[in-house]
Amino acid sequence: MELGLMLWMFLTLTGSTPAVGEQYSRAVDWLSRYGYLPPPDPRTSKLQTKEGIEKAIKVMQRFGGVQETGVLDSETIKLMSTPRCSLPDIVGSEDMLKRRRRRKRYALSGLKWDKTDLTWSIHSYPSPVLSPRLPNDLVENILTHAFKAWSDQAPFRFRRLPSDSRGTAAGGDIRVSFSRLLHEDGYPFDGKGGTLAHAFFPGKDEVAGDTHFDDDESWSYGGGSSSSTDLFTVAVHEFGHALGLSHSSADPSIMRPYYQGAVEDISNYQLPLDDRLAIQQVYGRKDGGPPGGVDPDLPHLPSPPPPKPTQPSEPSFHERCQGGFDAVANIRGEVFFFKGAQFWRTKRDGSLLSLNPAQIINFWIGLPPGTKRVDAVYERRSDSSIIFFIGSQYWVFKDTNVMDGYPRPLSEWGMKTKNGVLVDRVDAAFIWAHNGKTYLFSSGEFWRFDESRKGEQVNSKPDPGYPRDNSLWAGVPSDMDDIISWGEGDAYFFKDNLYWVLKNGGLNQDGVTPKSIAVDWLRCAAPPLTSTSPRIPKECNCNLRGSSSFLRSTWVLLISVLLVINEFIRK
């Protein structure tokens, strides 16, 4: 009975088929998470009502500025998929929402600081792997400017507390940190995309004012890349929460819950009128004087990174685009292409971080000087460590720094060939999304490992029944350069300047078509086809009457038949 009711509700609200029921379930969870629906009662197992869900969708649509339909149409689902702040949009009961006016825009009565001289501190910085263009001093500079946006309009004085001699940050009223997933505040992050940050309202609690940014994001400054998230924009929003403001449905407003893109000139940024009125309603107007209210004084900001060139003209173009990579790895949601002593990085959206390569030893601190190549690299799922294989040794990195005690001998992995010989080199390594196991490849054979137990140095024994022949991965080269899991769990095999995709990581897939690494991954122009150029098979543009090859075959057969008939008549 309940199942039928839920199905009927889903079909009514979405106008779709049960095939996207998972999408509906996620939408209900989203509405509950951000305050539009009350959570289900675990004592009575009370289901959400059709009317309640439809009403919640309308409120969400009205708050987000999209057409109020009451159904999960494409525009609504797109808005739900937009990166955003993880605080709820609706604070308090529905009656409170109805009665709320501009003068009550701040979160709840009493949630404000009882002073305007506030201190702040930074307890951790963005990962240098995901946010390489944000050194610590630039992060401090950006956050200082974000506080200034509020002190320009209200009588605040923000003072940053310096770290002690050991580098430990002091406390302060507002404590800033960059954290991943579960981070001991009861509000876990969800990896790249989704929720970007959150902050706690003022009060007497220990966490009051604390502001947390998701360290799985690629943070940037000045809008240099569409695949990264502008730290200044998000920081101004979150500091608004730390001062007592809730989300706004006004447009424009920095307190809208959804990410609004980069602010390019942060030195001259001013809050929109909606946010100025809100903060002044809580703390009053600034008593004349010049803008400011931050200590130490604002340092000089570097120029934002220039836009990426549209035409590849750098000296490394030929080297990057001719293929033949030593290793390919999926690290923190980016793909790294290693070749010789350098590497290139591509973002999740397919954009190249830089046309110029980076030097391996300058980025991965702890590899031996003079490193000219790496054999294989992968990110361990259990603890996010990064494993490098070079010859008969391996290294384990925490972010970009090698851990103590490395390198160690490859023999610790216990890989022996079918002839009982210890393996002295790894050709490829990846974690198969199909089962979460780690696979290492060498000289036409592969071994499987279970690294699911967090904190172990390495599971020194391969799973029973290994090694096995690489030929089990049908449809792809058996002597691949490297492999990654990417997208929706697909397995990508790389060889020379081509790659093959096994959908869902499945084995024995027929008709796997190779594609160009240079064109699809590294912003290289497609080479002109000549009579001697190797051709990459492409799908033909077929009409409803069949493929072009079928039509050609039909015409050839028809002409042959006509020739035979003509010859018979002549005889």
C-alpha positions in Angstrom: 0.0 0.0 0.0 2.7 2.5 1.0 4.9 1.5 -2.0 1.9 2.2 -4.3 1.3 5.5 -2.7 4.9 6.6 -3.1 4.9 5.5 -6.7 1.7 7.4 -7.4 3.2 10.5 -5.7 6.3 10.3 -7.7 4.5 10.0 -11.1 2.3 12.9 -10.2 5.0 15.2 -9.0 7.5 14.5 -11.8 5.3 13.5 -14.7 7.9 10.9 -15.5 8.5 7.2 -15.3 9.8 5.0 -12.4 13.2 4.9 -14.1 14.1 8.1 -12.4 12.8 7.2 -9.0 16.3 7.6 -7.5 16.2 11.2 -8.6 12.9 11.8 -6.8 14.3 10.2 -3.7 17.4 12.5 -3.8 15.1 15.5 -4.3 13.1 14.7 -1.1 16.3 14.2 0.8 17.5 17.6 -0.6 14.3 19.3 0.5 14.6 17.9 4.0 18.3 18.8 4.3 17.7 22.5 3.4 14.7 23.0 5.6 11.8 22.8 3.1 10.5 19.5 4.4 10.5 18.2 8.0 12.5 15.0 8.4 10.5 11.7 8.6 9.4 10.8 12.1 11.4 7.6 13.0 8.9 6.7 15.8 5.8 6.6 13.6 7.5 6.0 10.2 5.2 8.7 8.9 5.6 9.2 5.2 5.7 12.6 3.6 2.4 13.6 2.0 1.9 14.4 -1.7 0.6 17.8 -0.7 3.5 18.5 1.6 6.1 17.6 -1.0 4.4 19.7 -3.7 4.2 22.6 -1.3 7.9 22.3 -0.3 8.9 22.2 -4.0 6.9 25.4 -4.6 8.6 27.1 -1.6 12.0 26.0 -2.9 11.2 27.3 -6.4 10.0 30.6 -5.1 13.1 31.0 -2.8 15.4 30.0 -5.7 13.8 32.3 -8.2 12.5 29.7 -10.7 9.0 29.1 -11.9 6.6 27.8 -9.3 5.3 24.5 -10.7 5.3 22.2 -7.7 6.9 19.5 -9.8 10.5 18.4 -10.2 11.0 19.9 -13.6 14.4 20.2 -15.3 14.9 23.8 -14.1 14.3 22.8 -10.5 16.5 19.7 -10.7 19.3 21.9 -12.2 19.0 24.3 -9.3 19.2 21.5 -6.8 22.4 20.4 -8.5 24.0 23.8 -8.2 26.9 24.0 -5.7 25.8 25.8 -2.6 26.2 26.6 1.1 25.2 23.6 3.3 23.1 25.7 5.8 19.4 25.3 5.4 17.4 28.0 3.6 14.4 27.9 5.9 15.1 28.4 9.6 12.3 27.8 12.0 8.7 26.8 11.5 6.6 27.4 8.4 4.5 30.0 10.3 7.7 31.9 11.0 8.5 31.8 7.3 5.2 33.4 6.5 5.6 36.1 9.1 9.2 36.9 8.2 9.9 40.4 7.0 13.1 42.1 5.9 13.8 43.3 9.5 13.8 39.7 10.6 16.1 38.4 7.8 18.8 37.5 10.3 18.6 33.9 11.5 16.8 33.9 14.8 16.2 36.5 17.5 19.3 37.0 19.6 21.7 35.2 17.3 24.1 38.1 17.0 27.4 39.1 18.5 27.2 41.3 21.6 30.2 43.2 20.3 31.6 44.6 17.1 35.3 44.1 17.7 35.8 40.5 16.6 38.9 38.3 16.2 39.5 35.5 13.7 42.1 32.9 13.0 43.0 30.3 10.3 43.4 26.7 11.5 44.1 25.0 8.2 44.6 25.9 4.6 43.4 24.6 1.2 45.1 21.4 -0.1 48.0 22.4 -2.4 47.1 19.5 -4.7 43.6 20.8 -5.4 44.2 24.5 -5.0 47.8 25.0 -6.2 47.3 28.7 -7.1 46.4 29.7 -3.5 49.5 29.9 -1.2 48.8 30.5 2.4 49.5 34.2 2.3 47.1 34.7 -0.6 44.4 32.8 1.4 44.9 35.1 4.3 44.6 38.1 2.0 41.4 36.9 0.4 39.7 36.2 3.7 40.8 39.6 5.0 39.1 41.3 2.0 36.0 39.1 2.7 35.7 40.5 6.2 36.2 44.0 4.9 33.1 43.6 2.7 31.1 43.5 5.9 33.1 46.1 7.9 32.7 48.6 5.1 28.9 48.7 5.8 28.6 48.1 9.6 30.6 49.1 12.6 32.9 46.0 12.8 36.5 45.8 13.6 38.0 42.4 12.5 41.5 41.5 13.8 43.3 38.3 12.8 45.1 36.5 15.5 48.6 35.3 14.4 49.9 31.7 14.8 52.2 31.0 17.7 55.9 30.0 17.3 54.8 26.4 16.5 52.5 27.5 13.8 49.4 26.7 15.8 46.5 29.2 15.2 44.9 30.9 18.2 41.2 30.7 19.0 39.3 33.8 18.3 35.6 34.5 17.7 35.6 33.2 14.1 37.8 30.2 13.4 38.4 29.3 9.7 39.4 25.9 8.5 39.5 23.8 5.3 38.2 20.2 6.0 37.1 17.1 4.1 34.1 14.8 4.6 33.6 14.1 8.3 35.3 16.8 10.3 33.9 16.5 13.9 31.2 19.2 13.7 28.2 16.9 12.8 27.9 18.4 9.3 30.1 16.4 6.9 31.0 17.6 3.5 30.2 15.6 0.4 33.3 15.8 -1.8 33.8 18.0 -4.9 30.7 19.9 -5.9 27.5 19.8 -3.9 28.0 21.7 -0.6 30.9 24.1 -0.6 31.1 25.5 2.9 29.1 26.3 6.1 29.4 28.6 9.1 27.8 28.6 12.5 25.7 31.5 13.8 26.9 33.7 16.7 26.2 32.5 20.2 27.7 31.0 23.3 28.4 27.6 21.8 32.0 26.5 21.2 31.5 26.4 17.5 29.8 29.8 17.3 31.1 31.8 14.3 33.3 28.9 13.1 33.6 28.8 9.3 34.5 25.6 7.4 35.3 25.2 3.7 35.2 21.9 1.8 38.8 21.0 1.1 37.7 18.6 -1.7 36.9 21.7 -3.8 39.4 23.4 -6.1 39.6 26.9 -4.6 40.7 29.8 -6.8 41.1 33.6 -6.9 39.8 35.9 -9.6 37.8 33.5 -11.7 40.7 31.9 -13.5 38.9 28.7 -14.3 35.3 27.5 -14.7 36.1 24.2 -12.9 37.3 25.9 -9.7 35.4 27.7 -6.9 36.1 31.3 -6.1 37.2 31.5 -2.4 36.3 35.2 -2.0 32.7 34.8 -3.1 32.1 31.9 -0.8 33.9 33.5 2.1 31.8 36.7 2.0 28.7 34.5 2.1 29.8 32.3 5.0 31.0 35.3 7.0 27.5 36.7 6.6 26.3 33.6 8.5 29.0 33.9 11.1 27.7 37.4 11.8 24.1 36.2 12.1 22.5 36.5 8.7 20.5 33.6 7.1 19.9 32.9 3.5 18.2 35.4 1.2 15.9 34.9 -1.7 16.7 38.4 -3.1 18.6 38.8 -6.3 21.2 40.2 -6.2 22.3 39.1 -2.7 25.6 37.5 -1.6 23.5 35.6 0.9 21.6 33.6 -1.8 22.4 30.0 -1.0 23.7 29.0 -4.4 27.2 29.7 -5.7 27.2 32.8 -7.9 30.6 32.7 -9.6 33.8 34.6 -9.1 34.3 38.3 -8.1 37.2 39.5 -10.2 37.9 42.8 -8.5 37.7 42.0 -4.8 39.5 45.2 -3.8 36.6 47.3 -4.9 33.8 44.8 -4.0 30.7 46.2 -2.3 27.8 44.2 -0.8 24.5 44.3 -2.7 21.8 46.6 -1.2 19.9 43.6 0.2 22.8 42.5 2.3 23.8 46.0 3.4 20.2 46.6 4.7 20.3 43.2 6.5 23.6 43.7 8.3 22.7 47.3 9.3 19.4 46.2 10.6 21.3 43.9 13.1 24.4 45.9 14.0 23.6 49.5 12.8 25.2 51.7 10.3 28.9 52.4 10.1 29.7 55.8 11.7 31.3 57.7 8.9 35.0 57.4 8.2 36.6 55.6 5.3 36.0 52.0 4.5 38.1 49.4 6.3 37.7 47.8 9.7 40.2 45.1 9.3 43.5 44.5 11.1 46.3 44.1 10.0 45.9 46.6 7.2 45.1 45.2 3.8 48.1 43.8 2.0 48.5 44.2 -1.8 46.6 41.7 -3.9 48.3 40.0 -6.8 46.7 40.4 -10.2 44.2 37.6 -11.0 45.5 34.8 -13.2 45.2 35.7 -16.9 42.6 33.8 -18.9 43.8 30.6 -20.6 45.1 31.1 -24.1 42.8 29.7 -26.8 45.6 28.8 -29.2 48.3 26.4 -28.1 51.5 28.1 -28.8 53.8 27.0 -25.9 57.0 25.1 -26.6 55.7 21.9 -24.9 52.8 21.6 -27.4 54.4 18.8 -29.5 55.6 16.9 -26.4 52.2 17.1 -24.8 50.2 16.1 -27.9 52.3 13.2 -29.2 51.2 10.9 -26.4 53.3 8.1 -24.9 52.7 8.9 -21.3 54.6 6.9 -18.6 51.7 7.0 -16.1 48.1 8.4 -15.9 46.4 8.8 -12.5 43.1 10.0 -11.1 44.1 12.1 -8.0 41.6 14.1 -6.0 39.2 14.2 -9.0 41.8 15.4 -11.5 43.7 13.4 -14.1 47.5 13.6 -14.1 49.5 12.7 -17.2 53.1 11.9 -16.3 55.8 12.0 -19.0 59.5 12.0 -18.4 60.3 14.4 -15.6 57.0 16.4 -15.8 53.3 16.1 -15.8 50.0 17.8 -17.0 46.7 18.1 -15.1 43.1 18.1 -16.3 40.1 19.1 -14.3 36.9 17.2 -13.9 35.2 19.3 -16.6 38.0 18.4 -19.1 39.8 21.7 -18.9 43.6 21.7 -18.8 45.0 23.4 -15.7 48.0 24.7 -17.6 49.3 24.2 -21.1 52.8 24.1 -19.7 53.9 21.0 -17.7 55.0 21.0 -14.1 58.2 19.3 -12.9 57.4 16.2 -10.9 60.1 16.7 -8.2 59.1 20.3 -7.6 55.5 19.3 -6.9 55.8 15.9 -5.2 58.3 16.7 -2.5 60.3 13.7 -1.5 61.0 11.9 -4.7 64.7 11.4 -5.4 66.5 14.3 -7.2 66.9 13.6 -10.8 63.7 11.6 -11.2 63.2 11.3 -14.9 60.0 9.2 -15.0 57.5 7.4 -12.9 56.0 4.0 -13.8 52.6 4.1 -12.1 50.6 6.3 -9.7 47.2 5.9 -7.9 45.3 7.4 -5.0 44.5 4.9 -2.3 40.8 5.0 -1.4 41.0 4.1 2.3 43.1 7.1 3.4 43.6 9.2 0.2 47.3 8.6 0.2 49.0 8.8 -3.2 51.3 5.8 -4.2 54.2 6.2 -6.6 55.9 3.3 -8.3 59.4 3.8 -9.8 61.4 0.8 -10.7 61.7 -1.6 -7.8 60.6 0.9 -5.1 57.4 2.7 -4.1 56.6 5.9 -2.2 53.5 6.9 -0.2 52.5 10.6 -0.1 50.2 12.5 2.1 49.1 15.2 -0.3 52.3 16.4 -2.0 54.8 15.4 0.7 56.3 11.9 1.1 55.6 10.1 4.4 58.4 9.0 6.7 60.1 5.7 5.9 59.9 5.8 2.1 60.9 4.7 -0.4 60.4 1.0 0.4 61.0 -2.1 -1.8 58.3 -3.2 -4.2 58.9 -6.8 -3.0 56.7 -5.9 0.1 53.7 -6.2 -2.1 54.4 -9.9 -2.5 53.8 -10.0 -6.3 55.2 -13.0 -8.0 54.8 -14.1 -11.6 53.3 -17.5 -12.5 56.9 -18.7 -12.6 57.5 -17.6 -9.0 59.7 -14.6 -9.8 59.3 -11.5 -7.7 58.0 -8.5 -9.8 60.6 -5.6 -10.0 58.4 -3.0 -11.8 54.8 -1.9 -12.0 53.4 -0.9 -15.4 50.0 0.3 -14.4 47.9 0.7 -11.2 44.3 1.7 -10.5 41.3 1.1 -8.2 38.5 -0.7 -10.0 35.3 1.2 -9.2 33.4 -2.1 -9.8 34.6 -3.6 -6.5 36.9 -1.0 -4.8 39.9 -3.3 -5.1 43.4 -2.2 -6.1 44.9 -3.7 -9.3 48.6 -3.7 -10.2 49.9 -4.7 -13.7 53.3 -5.9 -14.8 54.6 -7.7 -17.9 51.2 -9.0 -19.1 49.9 -10.1 -15.7 47.9 -8.4 -12.9 47.4 -8.8 -9.2 44.5 -7.7 -7.0 44.7 -6.2 -3.5 42.2 -5.3 -0.8 43.3 -2.0 0.8 39.9 -1.3 2.5 41.3 -1.3 6.0 42.3 2.3 6.7 45.7 2.9 8.3 47.5 -0.2 7.1 50.8 0.5 5.4 50.0 -2.0 2.7 48.3 -5.3 2.3 51.4 -7.3 1.5 49.6 -10.3 0.0 47.7 -10.3 -3.2 44.2 -11.9 -3.2 44.3 -15.7 -3.9 44.2 -16.8 -7.5 46.6 -14.1 -8.8 48.4 -13.2 -11.0 46.0 -13.4 -14.0 46.6 -12.6 -17.7 45.9 -9.0 -18.9 44.0 -10.6 -21.8 41.0 -11.0 -19.5 40.4 -7.3 -20.1 39.1 -7.9 -23.6 38.8 -5.1 -26.2 41.8 -3.1 -24.8 45.6 -3.3 -25.2 47.1 -6.0 -22.9 50.3 -3.9 -22.6 48.6 -0.6 -21.5 50.5 2.4 -20.3 48.1 3.0 -17.4 44.5 2.7 -16.3 42.1 4.9 -14.2 38.5 4.8 -13.0 36.6 7.9 -14.1 33.2 9.3 -14.6 30.4 6.9 -13.6 32.8 4.1 -12.7 34.1 3.5 -16.2 37.6 2.1 -16.7 39.9 4.1 -19.0 42.8 2.3 -20.6 45.7 4.4 -22.0 48.2 3.3 -24.6 50.5 5.6 -26.7 48.2 8.5 -27.8 44.9 6.5 -27.6 42.5 5.5 -24.8 39.7 2.9 -24.5 36.7 3.1 -22.2 35.1 0.0 -20.7 31.6 1.2 -19.6 30.9 0.5 -15.9 34.4 -1.1 -15.8 32.9 -4.3 -17.2 35.0 -7.0 -18.9 34.6 -8.5 -22.4 33.0 -5.5 -24.1 32.8 -5.8 -27.9 33.5 -3.0 -30.2 35.4 -0.7 -27.9 36.5 2.3 -30.0 39.9 4.0 -29.3 39.9 7.8 -29.0 42.6 10.4 -29.0 44.2 11.4 -25.7 45.6 14.5 -27.2 42.3 15.8 -28.5 40.0 14.7 -25.7 42.2 15.4 -22.7 45.0 17.7 -23.5 43.6 20.5 -25.7 45.4 19.5 -28.8 44.1 20.1 -32.3 43.0 17.0 -34.3 45.6 16.2 -36.9 44.6 16.4 -40.5 43.8 13.1 -42.1 46.2 12.0 -44.9 46.6 8.8 -46.8 49.4 7.7 -44.3 47.7 9.0 -41.1 46.4 6.4 -38.7 42.6 6.6 -38.6 40.7 6.6 -35.4 37.4 4.9 -36.0 34.5 7.2 -35.6 30.7 6.7 -35.4 29.0 7.5 -38.6 26.0 9.9 -38.8 23.3 7.5 -39.9 19.7 8.2 -40.8 16.7 6.0 -40.0 17.3 3.9 -43.1 20.6 2.4 -42.0 24.3 3.1 -41.7 26.4 4.5 -44.5 28.4 1.3 -44.8 25.2 -0.7 -45.2 24.0 1.6 -48.0 27.4 1.3 -49.7 27.3 -2.5 -49.5 23.7 -2.5 -50.9 24.7 -0.3 -53.9 27.7 -2.5 -54.6 25.5 -5.6 -54.5 22.8 -4.0 -56.7 25.4 -2.9 -59.3 26.9 -6.3 -59.4 23.6 -8.0 -60.0 22.8 -5.5 -62.8 26.1 -6.3 -64.4 25.5 -10.0 -64.3 22.0 -9.6 -65.8 23.4 -7.3 -68.5 26.0 -9.9 -69.4 23.4 -12.7 -69.4 21.2 -10.7 -71.8 24.1 -10.0 -74.1 24.9 -13.7 -74.3 
